[in-house]
């Protein structure tokens, strides 16, 4: 968000042609005036949502490390040299819950890790599982906690994740995060254009070459930091929108139409690989129920999968949801260079009935998995987390600087909010017809594809129109009196 309010309130002695409601001549700087006006409204009205998203996102980025400390007892055990058969571990967990069939099982990925056995629980929220943590060496139950999504988020990370996505308000609260993601790329790219224009004007001698005031220095910081983090802002906006309610559905439809869905295996015993758009299960996913099965089958299925394409230490084993369906084994690790290969296994015949090799995924499907993991801070481990934390701090600072700039330039003598010479009201409609038509078309298309963006932009236009009407009415009253 650069140049949030450049010369926000004009001087009282400014000539009429340069006052806020005196638009420039047709075709002269209309796009910059329009862009700055949109940037201002987005900064004032959408920035609080961006601030919350930045703070909660920064917290979420560090939760994997916090989990390892806070839930050390549940997650870790003394190194196990000779683990029990997986079937014995699963049997220990099912005995604890009264014989229920697991939804999925995640064998211990390392000698100091526990095995996770996940059960559906109707008392938990959507995408949550009752998870028992089993010591692979002794079968001891180390913990019984709810976990969330395919990433296996523990309660602390689940709370912060829901805070980041919906302010822990459920589905209605997701509007906040969708609004933030919808506007982040707009203010970032718009700010870049304004910043480049400012640099150009400075080189042309139309603006001071060095910051001469506190506000000018704040503008310089705002623009410089925004430019440095531009790519990260656009990345987080684009990937964040894929989780949103309304825009996310449109993005999913587009991915399907373009053939960018992630391949997955078919559980039909005579099936072959299909495609799925379930790559966002890191933040969710619906629990399924399974028919009663023999725990010994876990050993058989895992052995068959390991002999095929499954090589990752962390895997997710799902038993058949009902008779006549296959087991599935999927690589679950998300750190680079982790893959997402999967196989479907017929435990009775000991054969692989369907497979999806990550090496055969399309580039779009691979990029989807990698970018989602990067957004969650999982792709490159601690380096990824620290990078996200730095971006979160940068975005937080941008919002604060934006409000500081507005406050230092605010009207102080009883006038309503003004926008100053760089953003006169009406400049947009006085631009060249082709440019205006292109801008309107782009806004309509974006509004249809990103509904929350479209409705909020319409609200900005209505607000701006109302403010303009109030100012004109006040001016007429002043003339009468």
Number of C-alpha atoms within 10 A of each C-alpha: 33 34 28 30 30 22 20 24 22 19 13 8 8 11 10 9 13 17 22 22 20 17 23 22 12 14 15 14 17 26 20 18 24 20 19 27 24 21 26 25 19 22 25 16 13 22 26 17 19 25 20 19 25 24 16 19 24 24 19 25 26 19 21 19 12 14 17 14 12 13 14 13 14 22 22 21 17 11 13 16 10 10 16 14 14 23 16 18 28 28 18 20 28 19 11 13 14 8 12 17 24 29 23 25 23 24 22 22 14 13 16 16 22 30 27 29 27 28 25 22 16 11 9 13 11 14 18 27 27 21 26 28 26 28 27 28 19 14 21 14 19 18 17 18 14 21 23 26 20 21 19 22 21 22 16 16 21 21 16 20 23 18 22 23 25 20 21 16 11 13 11 11 16 21 19 22 24 29 23 25 30 27 24 27 21 20 28 24 20 19 24 21 18 23 22 14 13 20 16 13 14 14 12 11 10 11 13 14 12 10 13 9 9 12 19 16 14 20 24 19 16 26 25 16 17 25 21 13 17 21 14 20 23 19 17 20 22 18 19 21 22 21 23 24 17 17 23 18 16 18 18 17 15 14 16 15 10 10 14 22 24 23 25 26 25 24 24 18 17 12 15 15 19 15 15 13 17 14 21 17 17 20 20 19 17 12 19 14 18 19 14 15 15 10 18 14 17 23 14 17 27 22 13 21 24 13 10 15 17 23 15 17 14 18 23 19 26 23 28 25 16 12 10 11 20 29 24 27 27 26 22 22 21 23 16 13 10 18 21 23 24 28 29 33 30 23 21 10 8 14 16 19 23 23 27 23 18 19 11 11 18 15 10 15 19 18 13 20 19 22 17 23 24 24 21 25 27 22 22 17 16 15 12 20 25 16 17 25 21 14 22 26 16 19 27 21 17 27 24 16 23 24 16 18 24 22 14 15 19 19 17 11 7 6 11 15 15 23 26 23 23 25 31 23 24 18 24 25 17 17 20 14 13 9 15 16 13 11 14 12 12 12 17 14 13 15 19 15 18 24 20 24 22 19 14 18 18 14 12 17 14 12 13 16 14 12 15 19 12 13 17 13 12 14 11 11 10 9 8 7 5
